[in-house]
Amino acid sequence: MAGWIIYALLSAAFAGLVAIFGKVGIKDIDSTLATTVRSVIMAGFLLITALMLGKVKYLSSIDNKALLFITLSGIAGALSWLMYFVALRTGPASGVVAVDRLSVVFVLVFAVLFLAEQLTWKTAMGAGLITVGAILMTIR
């Protein structure tokens, strides 16, 4: 099995835990505050990780274009988390996560439009199945 698949599966498992821990954690607090606390904890954890792995010395290697897109990615991620926690506060965890995973479909569309990736019948079928799955998981 390719290394990236193992990391992607671990990412998916941890994302599943985000939903469960988040749903319990935001029960009695504002979702924006919860997202803020979560991001501060993440920033601290990642800073410690970067320091321990000796990655901080490479900060100067980030050029302006990379920094711009990393910044845009950070803003998009923050907006995603804000919306995710608002949805999670009021909706069922399984439904919120199912709809959130439509991000896979959005990535496919954006990759075709902006990164010149190819849309094949397999990727289109996969996106269609993900969409149907999200719909089925949100219908009560």
C-alpha positions in Angstrom: 0.0 0.0 0.0 1.3 3.4 -1.0 2.5 5.6 1.9 0.1 8.4 1.0 -2.9 6.1 1.4 -1.9 5.2 4.9 -1.6 8.9 5.8 -4.9 9.7 4.1 -6.6 6.9 6.1 -5.1 8.3 9.3 -6.3 11.8 8.3 -9.8 10.4 7.8 -9.8 8.6 11.1 -8.6 11.8 13.0 -11.2 13.8 11.1 -13.8 11.4 12.4 -12.6 12.0 15.9 -12.8 15.8 15.3 -16.6 15.4 14.7 -17.1 13.2 17.8 -15.0 15.3 20.2 -16.3 18.5 18.7 -19.9 17.6 19.0 -19.5 16.8 22.7 -17.2 19.8 23.3 -19.5 22.4 21.7 -22.6 21.3 23.5 -22.8 24.3 25.8 -20.5 26.9 24.2 -20.5 29.2 21.2 -19.2 27.4 18.0 -17.0 30.4 17.0 -15.3 30.3 20.4 -14.9 26.6 20.2 -13.3 26.9 16.7 -11.0 29.6 18.0 -9.8 27.5 21.0 -9.4 24.5 18.7 -7.2 26.5 16.3 -5.0 27.9 19.1 -4.5 24.4 20.4 -3.7 23.2 16.8 -1.3 26.0 16.2 0.5 25.3 19.5 0.7 21.6 18.8 2.0 22.1 15.3 4.6 24.7 16.4 5.9 22.2 19.0 6.0 19.5 16.3 7.8 21.8 13.8 10.3 22.7 16.5 10.9 19.1 17.6 11.4 18.0 13.9 13.7 21.0 13.2 11.5 22.4 10.5 11.5 26.0 11.7 14.9 26.7 10.1 13.2 26.3 6.6 10.8 29.3 7.1 13.0 31.5 5.0 12.7 29.1 2.1 9.0 30.0 1.6 8.7 32.4 -1.3 5.9 35.1 -1.6 3.8 33.0 -4.0 3.8 30.0 -1.7 3.1 32.2 1.3 0.1 33.8 -0.5 -1.4 30.4 -1.3 -0.7 29.0 2.2 -2.4 32.1 3.6 -5.4 31.7 1.4 -5.5 28.0 2.4 -5.4 29.0 6.0 -8.3 31.5 5.6 -10.3 28.9 3.7 -9.6 26.3 6.4 -10.7 28.7 9.1 -13.9 29.5 7.3 -14.5 25.8 6.8 -14.0 25.1 10.5 -16.3 27.9 11.5 -19.1 26.6 9.2 -18.4 23.0 10.3 -18.7 23.8 14.0 -21.9 25.9 13.5 -23.4 23.0 11.5 -22.1 20.4 14.1 -23.7 22.4 17.0 -27.2 22.1 15.5 -27.1 19.1 13.3 -26.4 15.4 13.7 -22.7 14.5 13.6 -23.1 11.8 10.9 -25.1 14.2 8.6 -22.8 17.1 9.1 -19.8 15.0 8.3 -21.4 13.4 5.3 -22.2 16.8 3.8 -18.8 18.1 4.8 -17.2 15.3 2.8 -18.7 16.7 -0.3 -15.5 18.7 -0.2 -14.1 15.8 -2.2 -16.5 16.7 -5.0 -15.6 20.3 -4.7 -11.9 19.5 -4.9 -12.5 17.4 -8.0 -14.4 20.3 -9.7 -11.8 22.9 -8.6 -8.9 20.7 -9.7 -10.4 20.2 -13.2 -11.1 24.0 -13.5 -7.9 25.4 -11.9 -5.3 22.7 -12.0 -6.0 21.1 -15.3 -6.6 17.7 -13.8 -8.5 15.3 -16.0 -12.1 14.3 -15.3 -12.5 10.6 -16.1 -15.6 8.5 -16.0 -14.2 6.9 -12.8 -13.7 10.2 -11.0 -17.1 11.5 -12.2 -18.7 8.2 -11.0 -16.9 8.5 -7.6 -18.0 12.1 -7.2 -21.6 11.1 -8.1 -21.6 8.2 -5.5 -20.2 10.5 -2.8 -23.0 13.0 -3.6 -25.6 10.3 -3.4 -24.1 8.9 -0.2 -24.2 12.4 1.4 -27.8 12.8 0.4 -28.7 9.4 1.8 -27.0 10.1 5.0 -28.8 13.3 5.6 -32.3 12.1 4.8 -34.2 11.3 8.0 
